[in-house]
Amino acid sequence: MKTLLSIFALAAMACAAQAGDKTVTIAARLNTPVISVRGGQIFVHLTVGTPRFEERRREPLNLSVVLDRSGSMGDERKIEYARKALQKLIDELNENDIFSLVVYDDYIDVLRNPSRVGNKRGLKALIDGIEPRGSTNLGGGMIQGLELASQFVQKGYVNRVVLLSDGLANQGITSPHELNRIARQYRHRGISMTTMGVGLDYNENLMVGLAENGGGNYYFIESPRQLASIMAKELDYVSSVVCRDAVIELRLGSGVRLKDVVGYEWKQEGEKTVVSLGDLYSDENRELTVELEAPKGSGSIALAEGTIAFQSDKVSAPTKGFAAEARYTEDEKVVEEHRDLTVQAKADVAVSTRRVEKALQALDEGREEDAAAELQEAEAFLNASPAASAQGAGGDALRAQMGRLSSFQDSVKSGDLKKAKKDIQYKNYQTQKNKQ
């Protein structure tokens, strides 16, 4: 038992900060520190923690807003609410912030080149003059906003583009693959991008993809009345950034295969796997579920080790990384006896979100019955989880997800598939990103 506990301690090792230290922490826990000699699936639950900053002084912003002014923005007073949201945003900016503004329809217009905020009254008057017209050259507007932000990328600034649209990209570059590639390209230059989809007619797959590849946030704004509060929420996020362009670098043990990092972009670079986290915020606990496939074996096995890296002037990275290893057993009962139900519950919730993604794909393809079946199977999977009756945070998370899956099924049955698809996708995104 002493050996088992020491192995589990290694798997759960955290590079924790001392009291008052401004150091990021990273910890790893296994759903079980004991696995069958036949090998198989095992989950590593990673938690990245950032320190809390009591003071509200934030790093200055290099913020570029890209606003859709296509004809459909005239519906439901969307452009009016967008103008009011931007004006409230201007009120919250300070003299050290750099602000630029792009509007787009068929054409791309730079209403304000990047410069310090300065005369807020003049800025608001500029915003007041925005009126809806034309089609939707989303790609052109996005690229222009990214390019403007890139002119003032500098140390000590948070560089963010906020892209808002209510419609489909039907002019200029419309390929999601190409637009995602461009978002990644600018992200590597230190510029993150948040996307906001308004109403029920925009391409939610594109907007989620751009936020993922751009390292920012995604919002589904069903009613334009929510625009001001969502814009304020995004500003609050941006104002609390402590780490930019964070990544986890994983190295796997011999024979171990990485199957997924649920809800996160990852890529293989030589012998290491790089998981993109985007920006990290003050007092945040970011949780990730890593699915591994362990080979057959005996004795013990080193599963994975890793480190975290980022850009920051406020916090430092841990001096050591994490390591996770497990012990083999021939007795399946021993596996169950040592199962960590909290980690198991969170892993099962993460796995269930992949079922939801399959349901969303079925909805895209017009296969409503298949979508409903996928959601039912996801709920049945959680019902059968070893952690279904677990107490504490893990059990609560699992039961909350079961409630969401039930509501998703009701949404599909409602017949309003445009709304159902966006609502399901947004809530699934929030679950994967721990933003519930």
C-alpha positions as CSV (number, residue, x, y, z in Angstrom):
1,M,0.0,0.0,0.0
2,K,2.9,2.3,0.7
3,T,4.2,1.9,-2.8
4,L,0.7,2.4,-4.2
5,L,0.3,5.7,-2.3
6,S,3.7,7.0,-3.4
7,I,2.8,6.2,-7.1
8,F,-0.5,8.0,-6.6
9,A,1.3,10.9,-5.0
10,L,3.5,11.2,-8.1
11,A,0.6,11.0,-10.4
12,A,-1.1,13.8,-8.5
13,M,2.0,15.9,-7.9
14,A,1.4,19.6,-8.1
15,C,3.9,22.3,-8.6
16,A,2.2,24.5,-6.1
17,A,3.0,28.1,-5.2
18,Q,4.0,29.2,-1.7
19,A,1.5,31.5,0.0
20,G,1.6,34.9,-1.7
21,D,3.8,33.6,-4.5
22,K,2.7,34.6,-8.0
23,T,3.3,31.2,-9.6
24,V,1.1,29.2,-11.9
25,T,0.4,25.7,-10.6
26,I,-0.2,22.5,-12.5
27,A,-1.4,19.1,-11.1
28,A,-2.2,15.7,-12.5
29,R,-4.5,13.0,-11.1
30,L,-5.4,9.6,-12.6
31,N,-8.8,8.1,-12.6
32,T,-7.0,5.1,-11.2
33,P,-3.4,4.6,-10.2
34,V,-3.7,0.9,-10.9
35,I,-4.4,-0.6,-14.3
36,S,-4.9,-4.1,-15.8
37,V,-1.9,-6.0,-17.1
38,R,-3.8,-5.9,-20.4
39,G,-3.4,-2.2,-20.5
40,G,-6.2,0.0,-21.9
41,Q,-7.9,3.3,-21.4
42,I,-6.7,5.6,-18.6
43,F,-7.5,9.3,-17.9
44,V,-5.2,12.0,-16.6
45,H,-7.1,15.0,-15.1
46,L,-4.9,18.1,-15.4
47,T,-5.6,21.3,-13.4
48,V,-3.9,24.5,-14.1
49,G,-4.3,27.2,-11.5
50,T,-3.4,30.9,-11.6
51,P,-2.9,33.2,-8.6
52,R,-5.4,35.7,-7.6
53,F,-4.6,39.4,-7.9
54,E,-6.6,41.5,-5.4
55,E,-5.8,44.8,-7.1
56,R,-7.9,45.7,-10.1
57,R,-5.0,47.4,-12.0
58,R,-4.8,45.6,-15.3
59,E,-2.4,45.4,-18.2
60,P,-3.2,47.9,-21.0
61,L,-5.2,46.6,-23.9
62,N,-4.6,46.5,-27.6
63,L,-8.2,45.9,-28.6
64,S,-9.6,45.7,-32.1
65,V,-13.3,45.4,-32.5
66,V,-14.6,43.9,-35.8
67,L,-18.4,44.6,-36.2
68,D,-20.8,43.1,-38.8
69,R,-22.9,45.9,-40.3
70,S,-24.6,43.7,-43.0
71,G,-28.2,44.3,-43.7
72,S,-29.5,41.6,-41.3
73,M,-28.0,43.6,-38.4
74,G,-31.0,45.9,-38.9
75,D,-33.3,43.2,-37.8
76,E,-34.4,43.1,-34.1
77,R,-32.5,46.4,-33.6
78,K,-29.2,44.4,-33.5
79,I,-27.1,47.2,-34.8
80,E,-28.6,49.6,-32.2
81,Y,-27.8,47.2,-29.4
82,A,-24.3,46.7,-30.8
83,R,-23.7,50.4,-30.9
84,K,-24.8,50.8,-27.3
85,A,-22.6,47.9,-26.2
86,L,-19.6,49.4,-27.9
87,Q,-20.2,52.8,-26.3
88,K,-20.3,51.2,-22.9
89,L,-17.1,49.4,-23.7
90,I,-15.5,52.7,-24.6
91,D,-16.5,54.1,-21.2
92,E,-14.5,51.3,-19.5
93,L,-11.3,51.8,-21.5
94,N,-8.5,54.0,-20.1
95,E,-6.0,56.3,-21.6
96,N,-3.3,53.7,-21.9
97,D,-5.5,51.3,-24.0
98,I,-5.1,51.1,-27.7
99,F,-8.4,50.8,-29.6
100,S,-9.3,50.2,-33.3
101,L,-12.6,49.6,-35.0
102,V,-13.4,47.8,-38.2
103,V,-16.9,47.5,-39.8
104,Y,-17.7,45.1,-42.6
105,D,-20.5,44.2,-45.1
106,D,-19.5,43.7,-48.7
107,Y,-16.7,46.2,-48.0
108,I,-14.3,46.6,-45.2
109,D,-14.0,50.0,-43.6
110,V,-11.5,51.0,-40.9
111,L,-13.4,53.5,-38.8
112,R,-10.6,54.0,-36.4
113,N,-6.9,53.1,-36.8
114,P,-5.2,51.7,-33.7
115,S,-4.3,54.5,-31.3
116,R,-4.8,55.4,-27.6
117,V,-8.4,55.9,-26.6
118,G,-8.2,59.7,-26.3
119,N,-11.4,61.5,-27.0
120,K,-14.2,59.2,-25.9
121,R,-17.0,61.5,-27.1
122,G,-15.6,61.5,-30.6
123,L,-15.3,57.7,-30.5
124,K,-18.9,57.4,-29.5
125,A,-20.0,59.7,-32.2
126,L,-18.1,57.5,-34.7
127,I,-20.0,54.5,-33.4
128,D,-23.3,56.3,-33.6
129,G,-22.9,56.6,-37.4
130,I,-22.7,52.9,-38.1
131,E,-25.7,51.7,-40.1
132,P,-26.6,48.2,-41.6
133,R,-26.1,47.5,-45.3
134,G,-24.9,44.9,-47.7
135,S,-23.7,41.3,-47.4
136,T,-21.2,39.7,-45.0
137,N,-17.4,39.7,-45.8
138,L,-16.6,38.2,-42.4
139,G,-13.2,37.0,-43.4
140,G,-12.1,40.4,-44.8
141,G,-13.2,42.1,-41.6
142,M,-11.5,39.6,-39.4
143,I,-8.2,39.9,-41.3
144,Q,-8.3,43.6,-41.2
145,G,-9.0,43.6,-37.4
146,L,-6.1,41.2,-36.8
147,E,-3.8,43.2,-39.0
148,L,-4.6,46.4,-37.1
149,A,-4.0,44.7,-33.8
150,S,-0.7,43.4,-35.1
151,Q,0.6,47.0,-35.6
152,F,0.7,47.6,-31.9
153,V,1.7,44.2,-30.5
154,Q,4.1,45.0,-27.7
155,K,5.3,43.7,-24.3
156,G,3.0,44.4,-21.4
157,Y,-0.2,44.6,-23.5
158,V,-3.1,42.2,-23.9
159,N,-3.7,41.9,-27.6
160,R,-7.3,40.9,-28.5
161,V,-9.6,41.0,-31.5
162,V,-13.4,40.8,-30.8
163,L,-15.3,39.7,-33.9
164,L,-19.1,40.1,-33.9
165,S,-21.4,38.7,-36.6
166,D,-25.1,37.7,-37.0
167,G,-24.8,36.1,-40.4
168,L,-23.0,33.7,-42.7
169,A,-19.7,34.5,-44.3
170,N,-20.9,34.9,-48.0
171,Q,-18.3,37.3,-49.4
172,G,-14.5,37.1,-49.7
173,I,-12.8,34.2,-47.9
174,T,-15.5,31.8,-46.7
175,S,-13.6,28.6,-46.1
176,P,-13.6,27.7,-42.4
177,H,-10.3,25.9,-42.8
178,E,-8.6,28.9,-44.3
179,L,-10.1,31.3,-41.8
180,N,-9.0,29.1,-38.9
181,R,-5.5,28.9,-40.3
182,I,-5.3,32.7,-40.4
183,A,-6.6,32.9,-36.8
184,R,-3.8,30.5,-35.7
185,Q,-1.2,32.4,-37.6
186,Y,-2.0,35.7,-35.8
187,R,-2.3,33.8,-32.5
188,H,1.3,32.7,-32.8
189,R,2.1,36.4,-33.2
190,G,0.5,37.1,-29.8
191,I,-3.0,38.2,-30.9
192,S,-6.0,36.3,-29.5
193,M,-9.5,36.4,-30.9
194,T,-12.9,36.2,-29.3
195,T,-16.0,35.6,-31.4
196,M,-19.6,36.6,-30.7
197,G,-22.5,35.2,-32.7
198,V,-25.8,37.1,-32.5
199,G,-29.2,35.6,-33.3
200,L,-29.9,32.3,-35.0
201,D,-28.5,32.8,-38.5
202,Y,-24.7,32.8,-38.1
203,N,-22.4,29.8,-38.7
204,E,-21.8,28.6,-35.1
205,N,-19.2,26.0,-36.3
206,L,-17.2,28.7,-37.9
207,M,-17.4,31.0,-34.9
208,V,-16.4,28.3,-32.4
209,G,-13.6,27.3,-34.6
210,L,-12.2,30.8,-34.9
211,A,-12.3,31.3,-31.1
212,E,-10.6,27.9,-30.6
213,N,-7.9,28.6,-33.1
214,G,-7.7,32.3,-32.0
215,G,-7.2,31.4,-28.3
216,G,-10.1,33.6,-27.1
217,N,-13.7,33.0,-26.0
218,Y,-16.9,32.2,-27.9
219,Y,-20.4,33.5,-27.1
220,F,-23.8,32.6,-28.4
221,I,-25.9,35.8,-28.0
222,E,-29.5,34.8,-28.7
223,S,-31.0,38.2,-28.0
224,P,-29.3,41.4,-29.0
225,R,-30.4,42.8,-25.7
226,Q,-27.6,40.6,-24.2
227,L,-24.8,42.4,-26.2
228,A,-23.9,45.0,-23.6
229,S,-23.6,42.4,-20.7
230,I,-21.6,40.0,-22.9
231,M,-19.3,42.7,-24.1
232,A,-18.7,43.7,-20.4
233,K,-18.1,40.0,-19.5
234,E,-15.5,39.8,-22.3
235,L,-13.8,43.0,-21.1
236,D,-13.7,41.5,-17.6
237,Y,-12.0,38.4,-19.0
238,V,-9.5,40.4,-21.0
239,S,-8.8,42.7,-18.0
240,S,-7.8,39.7,-15.9
241,V,-5.4,38.0,-18.3
242,V,-2.3,36.9,-16.5
243,C,-0.8,34.5,-19.0
244,R,-0.9,34.8,-22.8
245,D,-0.7,32.0,-25.4
246,A,-0.4,29.2,-22.7
247,V,0.5,25.7,-23.8
248,I,1.1,22.4,-22.0
249,E,3.8,20.2,-23.4
250,L,3.3,16.5,-22.9
251,R,5.8,13.6,-23.2
252,L,4.3,10.1,-23.1
253,G,5.8,7.0,-21.7
254,S,7.0,4.1,-23.8
255,G,4.1,2.5,-25.7
256,V,1.6,5.0,-24.3
257,R,-0.7,6.6,-26.9
258,L,-2.5,9.9,-26.6
259,K,-6.1,9.5,-27.8
260,D,-7.6,12.9,-27.0
261,V,-7.4,16.1,-24.9
262,V,-11.1,16.6,-24.7
263,G,-12.2,20.0,-26.0
264,Y,-8.8,21.4,-26.7
265,E,-6.6,21.7,-29.8
266,W,-3.4,19.7,-29.7
267,K,-0.7,18.7,-32.1
268,Q,2.3,16.4,-32.3
269,E,5.7,18.2,-32.5
270,G,8.4,15.5,-32.6
271,E,8.4,13.6,-29.4
272,K,6.1,16.0,-27.5
273,T,2.5,16.9,-27.8
274,V,1.5,20.5,-27.5
275,V,-1.9,21.4,-26.1
276,S,-3.1,25.0,-26.7
277,L,-4.8,26.7,-23.7
278,G,-5.1,30.2,-25.1
279,D,-5.0,33.0,-22.4
280,L,-5.2,32.2,-18.7
281,Y,-7.0,34.5,-16.3
282,S,-6.5,35.6,-12.7
283,D,-7.7,33.2,-10.0
284,E,-8.6,30.5,-12.6
285,N,-8.6,26.7,-12.3
286,R,-8.5,25.3,-15.8
287,E,-9.3,21.6,-16.0
288,L,-8.5,19.3,-18.8
289,T,-9.2,15.6,-19.4
290,V,-6.4,13.7,-21.2
291,E,-7.3,10.3,-22.6
292,L,-4.4,7.8,-22.9
293,E,-4.1,4.2,-24.1
294,A,-1.7,2.2,-22.0
295,P,0.1,-0.8,-23.4
296,K,0.1,-4.3,-21.9
297,G,2.7,-4.7,-19.1
298,S,3.7,-5.5,-15.6
299,G,5.2,-3.7,-12.7
300,S,4.8,0.1,-13.1
301,I,4.6,2.4,-16.1
302,A,5.4,6.1,-16.6
303,L,2.4,7.4,-18.4
304,A,3.1,11.0,-19.1
305,E,5.0,14.0,-17.9
306,G,4.6,17.6,-18.9
307,T,5.3,21.3,-18.4
308,I,3.4,24.5,-19.0
309,A,4.7,27.5,-20.8
310,F,3.3,31.0,-21.5
311,Q,4.0,34.7,-22.0
312,S,3.5,36.8,-18.9
313,D,4.9,39.8,-17.0
314,K,2.8,39.1,-13.9
315,V,3.3,35.4,-13.0
316,S,6.0,32.7,-13.4
317,A,5.8,29.2,-14.6
318,P,6.5,26.3,-12.2
319,T,10.1,25.3,-11.9
320,K,9.1,21.6,-12.3
321,G,6.5,19.8,-14.4
322,F,4.1,17.1,-13.4
323,A,4.5,13.3,-13.8
324,A,2.0,10.5,-13.8
325,E,2.6,6.8,-13.4
326,A,0.6,3.8,-12.6
327,R,1.0,0.2,-11.4
328,Y,-0.2,-2.9,-13.2
329,T,-2.3,-5.6,-11.6
330,E,-3.8,-8.9,-12.6
331,D,-6.8,-8.4,-10.3
332,E,-9.6,-6.2,-11.7
333,K,-11.0,-5.7,-8.2
334,V,-7.8,-3.9,-7.2
335,V,-8.4,-1.5,-10.1
336,E,-11.9,-0.7,-8.9
337,E,-10.8,-0.4,-5.2
338,H,-8.4,2.4,-6.1
339,R,-10.5,4.2,-8.6
340,D,-10.7,8.0,-8.0
341,L,-14.4,8.7,-8.4
342,T,-14.0,12.4,-8.6
343,V,-11.6,12.1,-11.5
344,Q,-13.7,9.4,-13.1
345,A,-16.8,11.5,-12.9
346,K,-15.0,14.5,-14.6
347,A,-13.5,12.2,-17.2
348,D,-16.9,10.7,-18.0
349,V,-18.5,14.1,-18.3
350,A,-15.7,15.1,-20.8
351,V,-16.2,11.9,-22.8
352,S,-20.0,12.6,-22.9
353,T,-19.3,16.0,-24.6
354,R,-17.8,14.1,-27.5
355,R,-21.1,12.3,-28.0
356,V,-22.8,15.7,-28.0
357,E,-20.4,16.7,-30.8
358,K,-21.6,13.7,-32.8
359,A,-25.2,14.8,-32.2
360,L,-24.4,18.3,-33.4
361,Q,-22.9,16.8,-36.6
362,A,-26.0,14.8,-37.1
363,L,-28.1,17.9,-36.8
364,D,-25.9,19.7,-39.3
365,E,-26.6,16.8,-41.7
366,G,-30.4,16.8,-41.1
367,R,-30.3,13.5,-39.2
368,E,-32.5,14.5,-36.2
369,E,-33.2,10.9,-35.1
370,D,-29.5,10.1,-35.0
371,A,-28.8,13.3,-33.0
372,A,-31.5,12.3,-30.5
373,A,-30.0,8.8,-30.3
374,E,-26.5,10.1,-29.6
375,L,-27.8,12.3,-26.8
376,Q,-29.6,9.4,-25.3
377,E,-26.5,7.2,-25.5
378,A,-24.5,10.0,-23.8
379,E,-27.0,10.1,-20.9
380,A,-27.0,6.2,-20.7
381,F,-23.2,6.3,-20.6
382,L,-23.2,8.6,-17.6
383,N,-25.9,6.6,-15.9
384,A,-23.6,3.6,-16.1
385,S,-20.5,5.4,-14.9
386,P,-18.7,4.0,-11.8
387,A,-19.0,7.5,-10.4
388,A,-22.8,7.8,-11.0
389,S,-23.5,7.9,-7.2
390,A,-20.3,9.7,-6.2
391,Q,-20.6,12.6,-3.8
392,G,-18.7,15.8,-4.0
393,A,-17.7,18.0,-6.9
394,G,-17.2,15.1,-9.3
395,G,-20.6,13.6,-8.7
396,D,-22.3,17.0,-8.8
397,A,-20.6,17.7,-12.2
398,L,-21.8,14.3,-13.6
399,R,-25.4,14.8,-12.5
400,A,-25.4,18.4,-13.8
401,Q,-24.3,17.0,-17.2
402,M,-27.0,14.4,-17.1
403,G,-29.5,17.3,-16.6
404,R,-28.0,19.1,-19.6
405,L,-28.2,16.1,-21.8
406,S,-31.9,15.6,-20.9
407,S,-32.6,19.3,-21.8
408,F,-30.7,18.9,-25.1
409,Q,-33.0,16.0,-26.1
410,D,-36.0,18.2,-25.3
411,S,-34.5,21.0,-27.5
412,V,-34.1,18.6,-30.4
413,K,-37.7,17.5,-30.0
414,S,-38.9,21.1,-29.9
415,G,-38.5,21.4,-33.7
416,D,-36.6,24.8,-33.5
417,L,-33.4,23.2,-34.7
418,K,-31.6,26.5,-35.4
419,K,-31.9,27.5,-31.8
420,A,-31.4,24.0,-30.5
421,K,-28.1,23.5,-32.4
422,K,-26.6,26.8,-31.2
423,D,-27.8,26.4,-27.6
424,I,-26.5,22.8,-27.4
425,Q,-23.2,23.7,-29.0
426,Y,-22.6,26.7,-26.7
427,K,-23.4,24.8,-23.5
428,N,-21.2,21.9,-24.7
429,Y,-18.4,24.4,-25.3
430,Q,-18.9,25.8,-21.8
431,T,-18.8,22.4,-20.3
432,Q,-15.6,21.5,-22.1
433,K,-14.0,24.8,-21.0
434,N,-15.3,24.6,-17.4
435,K,-17.3,27.8,-17.9
436,Q,-20.6,26.7,-16.5
